[in-house]
Amino acid sequence: MKKSEQVYLSVGSNLGDRESNLAQAITALGINHDINDVQSSSFYDTEPLYFTEQGYFLNTVVGCSTKLSPFDFLDVTRHVEQMLGQPKIREKNMPRIIDIDILVHGKSVLETEELTLPHPQLATRRFVLIPFEEIAPNFQVPVFNSTVRELLAYCPDSSYVAMHYMEKEA
């Protein structure tokens, strides 16, 4: 029998109701029978890194366990993105309703056109490492041979990342 793997995802949005988009993505992952023990970091406001003429993102890192293969899990994340209105084909680094990236899938190390694990930019993005460190500071990231906390300590990125506080309705 296949053992369960620990998976971590980066989830972000900068179009529409960003909080709702993240919450719906987390809920959709949580109700999937092949995904268990879903947990999420706090939400963080983050500045766009590459195409800067767009709104700030709201980002979180989600941890879960699954027996799905990395490619089957990728199919689930793409389905969730499409369900929330993300077009199948989109321009890289442009505004988006939802974006789900697999950061790590257990100890899997792969490099294909479709999926690279661990995520190749994981160690250079504060908007990923800060929420990741919140829920799994001691997780040992394959290939990098470092914990999430160690990667964050040496991260060269200096972009704006701040905890998001939901506005209270009157």
JOVEN-V682309 format. One record per residue. N is the residue number from 1. PHI is phi in radians with two decimals (none if undefined). PSI is psi in radians with two decimals (* if undefined). NEAR is the number of other ideal C-beta (glycine too) atoms within 12 Angstrom. Layout:
BEGIN
<<N	PHI	PSI	NEAR> <N	PHI	PSI	NEAR>>
END
This chain:
BEGIN
<<1	none	2.40	4> <2	-1.22	2.36	12> <3	-1.48	2.73	11> <4	-1.31	2.43	18> <5	-1.92	2.56	28> <6	-1.47	2.24	32> <7	-2.15	2.46	43> <8	-2.20	2.40	45> <9	-2.19	2.56	48> <10	-1.76	2.25	40> <11	-2.18	2.24	48> <12	-2.47	2.76	43> <13	-2.70	2.48	39> <14	-2.45	0.33	33> <15	-2.21	2.51	26> <16	1.23	-2.62	19> <17	-1.44	1.62	18> <18	-1.02	-0.75	33> <19	-1.06	-0.81	27> <20	-1.12	-0.70	20> <21	-1.04	-0.79	34> <22	-1.16	-0.78	42> <23	-1.08	-0.72	24> <24	-1.15	-0.68	26> <25	-1.13	-0.77	45> <26	-1.11	-0.74	32> <27	-1.09	-0.78	20> <28	-1.07	-0.69	28> <29	-1.17	-0.71	40> <30	-1.18	-0.46	25> <31	-1.60	-0.04	17> <32	-1.29	2.22	26> <33	-1.14	-0.32	11> <34	-1.61	0.03	23> <35	-2.18	2.26	33> <36	-2.24	2.88	20> <37	0.93	0.81	18> <38	-1.27	2.25	29> <39	-2.37	2.64	25> <40	-2.28	2.56	31> <41	-1.31	3.11	34> <42	-1.09	2.94	25> <43	-1.62	2.51	34> <44	-2.22	2.37	37> <45	-1.43	2.28	29> <46	-2.42	2.51	36> <47	-1.40	2.58	26> <48	-1.17	2.45	28> <49	-1.60	-0.70	25> <50	-1.82	-1.07	18> <51	-1.66	1.74	16> <52	-1.47	-0.14	17> <53	-1.51	1.01	11> <54	-2.70	2.92	20> <55	-1.17	2.78	21> <56	-1.10	2.65	25> <57	-1.61	2.75	43> <58	-1.96	2.20	41> <59	-2.22	2.67	48> <60	-2.60	2.87	44> <61	-2.06	2.34	45> <62	-2.01	2.30	44> <63	-1.92	2.58	37> <64	-2.82	3.02	39> <65	-2.15	2.61	25> <66	-2.74	2.73	35> <67	-1.78	-0.01	22> <68	-1.16	2.56	28> <69	-1.22	2.83	21> <70	-0.94	-0.71	32> <71	-1.28	-0.64	19> <72	-1.16	-0.65	22> <73	-1.16	-0.68	39> <74	-1.04	-0.72	29> <75	-1.05	-0.71	21> <76	-1.10	-0.79	31> <77	-1.14	-0.68	38> <78	-1.14	-0.67	27> <79	-1.11	-0.75	22> <80	-1.10	-0.78	33> <81	-1.01	-0.81	31> <82	-1.18	-0.66	20> <83	-1.06	-0.59	22> <84	-1.54	0.06	31> <85	1.78	0.13	21> <86	-1.34	2.19	29> <87	-1.09	2.63	17> <88	-1.05	-0.73	10> <89	-1.97	2.25	10> <90	-2.54	2.74	18> <91	-1.33	2.45	11> <92	-1.09	2.43	12> <93	1.13	0.32	18> <94	-1.68	2.90	21> <95	-0.95	2.59	27> <96	-2.63	2.61	33> <97	-1.19	-0.80	31> <98	-2.66	2.51	42> <99	-2.46	2.14	39> <100	-2.10	2.07	40> <101	-2.02	2.33	36> <102	-1.37	2.10	43> <103	-1.47	-0.90	48> <104	-2.52	2.61	41> <105	-2.30	1.61	37> <106	0.99	-2.29	30> <107	-1.78	0.25	19> <108	-1.05	2.37	29> <109	-2.24	1.99	20> <110	-2.49	2.72	24> <111	-2.53	1.71	14> <112	-2.21	3.02	12> <113	-1.10	-0.58	8> <114	-1.49	-0.59	15> <115	-2.67	2.29	26> <116	-2.12	2.22	23> <117	-2.29	2.43	32> <118	-1.07	2.86	36> <119	-0.96	2.24	36> <120	-1.08	-0.48	21> <121	-1.72	0.11	24> <122	-0.87	-0.80	34> <123	-1.34	-0.13	29> <124	-2.02	0.29	20> <125	-2.25	1.91	35> <126	-1.10	-0.60	33> <127	-1.15	-0.28	43> <128	-1.68	-0.85	45> <129	-1.19	-0.63	42> <130	-1.12	-0.91	34> <131	-1.19	-0.55	40> <132	-1.10	-0.78	44> <133	-1.11	-0.54	31> <134	-1.07	-0.68	27> <135	-1.81	-0.30	29> <136	-2.64	1.07	30> <137	-1.06	-0.53	23> <138	-1.77	0.17	16> <139	-1.13	2.23	30> <140	-1.49	1.98	21> <141	-1.47	2.11	35> <142	-0.98	2.73	27> <143	1.27	-0.88	21> <144	-1.28	-0.38	27> <145	0.87	0.73	13> <146	-2.48	2.75	23> <147	-1.40	2.88	22> <148	-1.03	-0.73	35> <149	-1.05	-0.73	22> <150	-1.16	-0.72	20> <151	-1.07	-0.73	36> <152	-1.12	-0.70	32> <153	-1.06	-0.54	16> <154	-1.87	0.17	16> <155	-1.17	2.23	26> <156	-1.37	-0.20	14> <157	-1.23	2.34	23> <158	-2.10	0.34	12> <159	-1.20	2.82	25> <160	-1.23	2.17	20> <161	-2.46	2.08	35> <162	-2.45	2.50	20> <163	-0.98	2.40	19> <164	-1.59	2.28	26> <165	-1.92	2.11	12> <166	-1.19	2.42	16> <167	-1.34	2.36	9> <168	-1.40	2.40	5> <169	-1.43	2.49	4> <170	-1.26	*	3>>
END
